[in-house]
Amino acid sequence: MNDRRLVLVNENDNVLVCCGQVGAGETVVLEGESLIMGVDIHVGHKVARRAIGKGEKIFRYGAPIGSATVDIAFGEHVHMHNIKSDYIPSHTREKKMEVGQ
C-alpha cells in the first residue's frame, strides 16, 4: 500500500510518480512502510520504490527512462540530480543554433 499521492504506474516500475505535493518532513507510506520524506516532492517527480544501484535502469510506465548516476535509497527523490537519460542529453539544455539556421 502506498500514500495516494504516490502512484505506481506499471508493476515493473522501480519508481512511484507524485500526483500530489508531498512536503519535506511529512510521513508517507511506501510499499507498506512509513517513511519521513527528506525533501519536497513536486507533482510529476519520482520517488524510489526500492533501493536502486548506480548504473541501474530507472523504469517508469514499464519502460526504461534512464539510469541512476548514484545509488538511490528507498523513498529518495528521483530526478535529474541522480539520473541521466540514456537517450538524449537533457530536456533542460538549450539547443545551440548554428549560424544561418
Phi, psi and omega in degrees: 000138180235155171308137185294346178278350181242112192251134171271113184280318182222139183303334180276354181291145174253012174228157172251146182259133180279122178244008176202129185315134175239125183267151174303137180090348177284147174267129177233162175254122178236124179050038177083001180247140175281138183215136175269124182286134182274338181220163173293140175243117183272157179304132180093344178279174188237157176231138181294125178284337178203173176297138181235124182280152176306132180089346181288145178293142173261125180251127174222139185062023180078007182231150178290133179248354180163195181228149177289133178270347177214169172295136181242124182282156173308129177083358182282149175299131179243114181202198186297343180282344181223011172223160174226147176289140174268003189239320181225155181303306178177143178284352181264352179276137180283139176284129178277125181272132175281151179302134179094359178262000000 
